[in-house]
């Protein structure tokens, strides 16, 4: 058993070198097959194009929310510990986000189990999720001093997007 661990560690290190050659900065989906032999790279596909903040904001509008990155001012206003994440400024009625129950002031934490910490994360995750028609969005909603008894917490919203 003592010989297996160093062998596996060596092969994982070798695999990391193989992945690095796929392309620095490129987004790839990789499926790996591990066995006691050498790991095999089965598939590596470059993503369509890089996401921009403008594209992420447009995808958010298509989904039904106006979003922005959390800065120091928003952090203070919402009473957050750190300036990180994507906040919902406005919800557009009749769109999938409103129908799923997403509220203004909510922080988008994940889309379909993909962590969201920046507008780019948000855009990429939403771009992947929207075509599936059914996905989940996890939000953090800070406590509201005007609604006593309501505390902040993580909420999961199940989204259904109907094709037109």
C-alpha positions in Angstrom: 0.0 0.0 0.0 2.9 2.4 0.7 4.1 2.1 -2.9 0.6 2.9 -4.3 0.3 6.4 -2.8 3.6 7.8 -4.3 2.7 6.2 -7.7 -0.7 7.9 -7.8 0.8 11.2 -6.6 3.3 11.0 -9.4 0.6 10.2 -12.0 -1.6 13.1 -10.8 1.4 15.5 -11.1 2.1 14.2 -14.6 -1.6 14.7 -15.4 -1.4 18.3 -14.2 1.4 18.9 -16.8 -0.7 17.4 -19.5 -3.6 19.7 -18.7 -1.4 22.7 -18.6 -0.5 22.1 -22.2 -4.2 22.2 -23.3 -3.9 26.0 -23.2 -3.3 28.7 -20.6 -6.4 30.8 -19.9 -8.6 28.5 -22.1 -11.7 27.2 -20.6 -12.0 23.4 -21.2 -14.2 20.6 -20.2 -12.2 17.6 -19.3 -13.2 14.1 -18.6 -10.6 11.9 -17.1 -10.4 8.2 -16.7 -8.3 7.0 -13.8 -7.1 3.5 -13.3 -4.0 2.1 -11.8 -2.3 2.9 -15.1 -1.7 6.3 -16.6 -4.6 8.7 -16.4 -6.2 9.2 -19.9 -7.4 12.5 -21.3 -10.6 11.5 -23.1 -11.9 14.9 -24.2 -10.8 18.6 -24.2 -13.0 21.1 -25.9 -12.4 24.9 -25.8 -15.4 27.0 -24.7 -17.1 29.1 -27.3 -15.9 32.5 -26.4 -14.9 34.3 -23.2 -17.6 36.0 -21.2 -17.6 39.8 -20.7 -19.3 41.8 -18.0 -21.6 43.3 -20.6 -22.6 39.9 -21.8 -23.2 38.7 -18.3 -25.4 41.7 -17.5 -27.4 41.1 -20.8 -27.9 37.4 -19.9 -29.2 38.5 -16.5 -31.7 40.8 -18.1 -32.8 38.0 -20.4 -33.3 35.9 -17.3 -35.2 38.7 -15.6 -32.8 40.4 -13.2 -30.6 43.5 -13.2 -27.3 42.6 -11.5 -24.0 44.0 -10.5 -20.9 43.1 -8.6 -20.8 43.8 -4.9 -18.5 46.7 -4.1 -17.7 48.4 -0.8 -20.8 50.6 -0.9 -23.1 47.7 -1.5 -21.3 45.6 1.1 -22.0 48.3 3.7 -25.6 48.9 2.6 -26.5 45.2 2.8 -24.4 44.6 5.9 -22.2 41.9 4.3 -18.8 40.8 5.7 -16.9 41.2 2.4 -17.3 42.9 -1.0 -17.6 39.8 -3.1 -20.4 38.4 -5.2 -23.2 39.4 -7.5 -26.2 41.3 -6.2 -29.7 41.6 -7.7 -30.7 45.2 -8.0 -34.0 44.7 -9.7 -36.3 41.8 -10.8 -38.2 42.1 -14.0 -41.8 40.9 -13.7 -43.0 38.0 -15.8 -39.5 36.6 -16.5 -38.1 33.3 -15.2 -36.3 35.0 -12.3 -39.4 36.6 -10.9 -41.5 33.4 -11.4 -38.8 31.5 -9.4 -39.1 34.0 -6.5 -35.7 35.7 -6.7 -35.9 39.0 -4.9 -34.1 42.4 -5.1 -31.1 42.7 -2.7 -30.4 38.9 -3.0 -26.8 37.7 -3.6 -26.5 35.1 -6.3 -24.4 32.3 -4.7 -24.7 29.5 -7.3 -26.4 28.6 -10.5 -26.9 24.8 -11.0 -24.3 24.1 -8.3 -21.7 26.3 -9.9 -20.3 28.9 -7.5 -20.8 32.5 -8.4 -18.4 35.1 -7.0 -18.1 37.5 -10.0 -20.1 38.8 -12.9 -18.1 36.6 -15.2 -18.9 33.5 -13.1 -22.6 34.6 -13.1 -22.6 35.0 -16.9 -20.8 31.7 -17.6 -23.1 29.7 -15.2 -26.3 31.3 -16.6 -25.1 30.8 -20.2 -24.8 27.1 -19.4 -28.0 26.8 -17.4 -30.5 28.7 -19.6 -30.6 26.2 -22.5 -31.4 23.4 -20.0 -34.8 25.0 -19.3 -34.8 23.7 -15.7 -32.1 24.7 -13.2 -31.6 26.0 -9.7 -30.3 29.3 -8.3 -29.1 29.6 -4.8 -29.3 33.1 -3.3 -28.4 34.7 0.0 -30.9 37.2 1.3 -29.6 39.4 4.1 -31.9 39.9 7.0 -34.3 42.9 6.7 -34.7 45.1 9.8 -38.1 46.1 8.6 -39.4 42.6 8.6 -38.8 41.4 12.2 -38.4 37.6 12.6 -37.0 37.2 9.1 -33.4 36.3 9.2 -30.9 36.1 6.3 -30.1 32.8 4.8 -29.6 30.7 1.7 -32.6 30.1 -0.5 -32.9 27.8 -3.5 -35.0 28.8 -6.4 -36.1 26.3 -9.0 -36.3 27.9 -12.4 -38.3 26.7 -15.4 -37.6 28.5 -18.7 -40.3 27.9 -21.3 -39.2 27.9 -24.9 -41.2 30.3 -27.0 
